[in-house]
Amino acid sequence: MTPLRFVATMGGIGLLRPAPGSWGSALVLPLALLGPGACLALALLLALLGLWAVDRLLATDRGADPGWVVIDEGAGQLLALAALPPEPTGWGILLAFLLFRLFDVTKPGPVGWADRQHGPVGVMLDDILAGALVAGLLLLLRLAWPGLPL
C-alpha cells in the first residue's frame, strides 16, 4: 500500500466492507476520551492530511470520490466528538456517531451541496460539514439540557 493510500484509508480501514465510512468513523471514537481540544486539533490534522492525500490520489480524476477514502469521515467524526463534554459518556459518543453517520448518509442542506463539489475539497468538505452540523446540534442539546449525560 502506498503512503497516500495508507493516509486516505486511515491505515487500511477504508478497505473494510461493508460500509467503509462507518468503519472510518468508528475508528476515531476512542479519541473522544482525549477531550474536545484534542478532537478539534486531530480533526484539523486529518482534514489537512486528507486534502494532501486526496489531491494527489485524484490527480487524474477530479470527479472521483472513492469509497475507500475514509480520512474525511475521520475528520468529520472528530469534529462532532469535539462538541461533547471533556469527560464524555458512552451514550454521548454513541449519539455523536449515530448523528454523524445519519448526516453523512442523508446529506442534508450544505452537506449535500458539498458532496456535489469536485476534487479534494469536495471529497473532504461534505464530511467536515456533517461533523460541524452534528457538533452544533450536540452543543444545542447541551445548552438546552445541561444535565444531559453526554
C-alpha positions, 0 to 999 in steps of 0.5 A, a space after each residue: 500500500 502506498 503512503 497516500 493510500 495508507 493516509 486516505 484509508 486511515 491505515 487500511 480501514 477504508 478497505 473494510 466492507 461493508 460500509 467503509 465510512 462507518 468503519 472510518 468513523 468508528 475508528 476515531 471514537 476512542 479519541 473522544 476520551 482525549 477531550 474536545 481540544 484534542 478532537 478539534 486539533 486531530 480533526 484539523 490534522 486529518 482534514 489537512 492530511 486528507 486534502 494532501 492525500 486526496 489531491 494527489 490520489 485524484 490527480 487524474 480524476 477530479 470527479 472521483 470520490 472513492 469509497 475507500 477514502 475514509 480520512 474525511 469521515 475521520 475528520 468529520 467524526 472528530 469534529 462532532 466528538 469535539 462538541 461533547 463534554 471533556 469527560 464524555 459518556 458512552 451514550 454521548 459518543 454513541 449519539 455523536 456517531 449515530 448523528 454523524 453517520 445519519 448526516 453523512 448518509 442523508 446529506 442534508 442542506 450544505 452537506 449535500 451541496 458539498 458532496 456535489 463539489 469536485 476534487 479534494 475539497 469536495 471529497 473532504 468538505 461534505 464530511 467536515 460539514 456533517 461533523 460541524 452540523 452534528 457538533 452544533 446540534 450536540 452543543 444545542 442539546 447541551 445548552 438546552 439540557 445541561 444535565 444531559 449525560 453526554 
